[in-house]
């Protein structure tokens, strides 16, 4: 199973794509998602990147958050309500 499919499975089980770094079971997936964010940042800065439009759209389709700071704030505000 490729990393995208593993992330999709994680999202279906947990309702989000923000994998805590403390999950040793998902360590390789944490590395992969971190690399996706890095490649996305390079892409939007107009630098060389392996991020494709198709990959970006596929990740966004399953609710992938590009900025973890805003994702964390959003999740925290949902927990407060």
C-alpha positions as a Markdown table, in Angstrom:
| # | Residue | x | y | z |
|---|---|---|---|---|
| 1 | Unk | 0.0 | 0.0 | 0.0 |
| 2 | Unk | 1.4 | 3.4 | -0.9 |
| 3 | Unk | 1.7 | 6.3 | 1.5 |
| 4 | Unk | -1.3 | 8.1 | 0.1 |
| 5 | Unk | -3.5 | 5.1 | 0.6 |
| 6 | Unk | -2.2 | 4.7 | 4.2 |
| 7 | Unk | -3.0 | 8.3 | 4.9 |
| 8 | Unk | -6.5 | 7.8 | 3.4 |
| 9 | Unk | -7.0 | 4.8 | 5.7 |
| 10 | Unk | -5.8 | 6.8 | 8.7 |
| 11 | Unk | -8.2 | 9.6 | 7.8 |
| 12 | Unk | -11.2 | 7.3 | 7.5 |
| 13 | Unk | -10.4 | 5.8 | 10.9 |
| 14 | Unk | -9.6 | 9.0 | 12.8 |
| 15 | Unk | -11.5 | 11.7 | 10.8 |
| 16 | Unk | -8.4 | 13.8 | 10.1 |
| 17 | Unk | -4.9 | 13.6 | 8.4 |
| 18 | Unk | -2.9 | 15.2 | 11.2 |
| 19 | Unk | -0.9 | 12.3 | 12.6 |
| 20 | Unk | 0.7 | 12.9 | 15.9 |
| 21 | Unk | 4.5 | 12.4 | 15.9 |
| 22 | Unk | 4.2 | 10.2 | 19.0 |
| 23 | Unk | 2.4 | 7.4 | 17.0 |
| 24 | Unk | 5.3 | 5.1 | 16.4 |
| 25 | Unk | 3.0 | 2.9 | 14.3 |
| 26 | Unk | 2.7 | 5.7 | 11.8 |
| 27 | Unk | 6.2 | 7.1 | 11.9 |
| 28 | Unk | 6.9 | 6.6 | 8.2 |
| 29 | Unk | 3.6 | 8.2 | 7.4 |
| 30 | Unk | 4.5 | 11.2 | 9.5 |
| 31 | Unk | 7.7 | 11.5 | 7.5 |
| 32 | Unk | 5.8 | 11.3 | 4.2 |
| 33 | Unk | 3.2 | 13.9 | 5.2 |
| 34 | Unk | 6.0 | 16.2 | 6.4 |
| 35 | Unk | 7.6 | 15.9 | 3.0 |
| 36 | Unk | 4.3 | 16.6 | 1.2 |
| 37 | Unk | 4.0 | 19.9 | 3.2 |
| 38 | Unk | 7.6 | 20.7 | 2.3 |
| 39 | Unk | 7.1 | 20.1 | -1.4 |
| 40 | Unk | 3.8 | 22.1 | -1.4 |
| 41 | Unk | 5.6 | 25.0 | 0.2 |
| 42 | Unk | 8.3 | 24.9 | -2.5 |
| 43 | Unk | 5.6 | 24.7 | -5.2 |
| 44 | Unk | 3.8 | 27.8 | -4.0 |
| 45 | Unk | 7.1 | 29.7 | -3.6 |
| 46 | Unk | 7.7 | 28.9 | -7.3 |
| 47 | Unk | 10.7 | 26.7 | -6.5 |
| 48 | Unk | 11.5 | 23.2 | -7.8 |
| 49 | Unk | 9.1 | 20.7 | -6.3 |
| 50 | Unk | 7.9 | 17.2 | -6.9 |
| 51 | Unk | 4.4 | 18.2 | -5.9 |
| 52 | Unk | 1.9 | 17.8 | -8.7 |
| 53 | Unk | -1.5 | 19.4 | -9.2 |
| 54 | Unk | -3.0 | 15.9 | -9.1 |
| 55 | Unk | -1.3 | 15.0 | -5.8 |
| 56 | Unk | -2.3 | 18.3 | -4.3 |
| 57 | Unk | -5.9 | 17.8 | -5.3 |
| 58 | Unk | -6.0 | 14.2 | -4.0 |
| 59 | Unk | -4.6 | 15.2 | -0.6 |
| 60 | Unk | -7.0 | 18.1 | -0.3 |
| 61 | Unk | -9.9 | 15.8 | -1.2 |
| 62 | Unk | -9.3 | 13.7 | 1.9 |
| 63 | Unk | -8.9 | 16.8 | 4.1 |
| 64 | Unk | -5.1 | 17.2 | 4.2 |
| 65 | Unk | -4.1 | 20.4 | 6.0 |
| 66 | Unk | -1.1 | 22.1 | 4.5 |
| 67 | Unk | -0.5 | 24.3 | 7.5 |
| 68 | Unk | -0.5 | 22.4 | 10.8 |
| 69 | Unk | -0.7 | 25.5 | 12.9 |
| 70 | Unk | -4.1 | 26.5 | 11.5 |
| 71 | Unk | -5.2 | 22.8 | 11.5 |
| 72 | Unk | -4.3 | 22.6 | 15.2 |
| 73 | Unk | -6.2 | 25.8 | 16.1 |
| 74 | Unk | -9.2 | 24.6 | 14.1 |
| 75 | Unk | -9.2 | 21.2 | 15.9 |
| 76 | Unk | -8.8 | 22.9 | 19.3 |
| 77 | Unk | -11.8 | 25.2 | 18.6 |
| 78 | Unk | -13.9 | 22.2 | 17.7 |
| 79 | Unk | -13.0 | 20.5 | 20.9 |
| 80 | Unk | -14.0 | 23.6 | 22.9 |
| 81 | Unk | -17.5 | 23.7 | 21.5 |
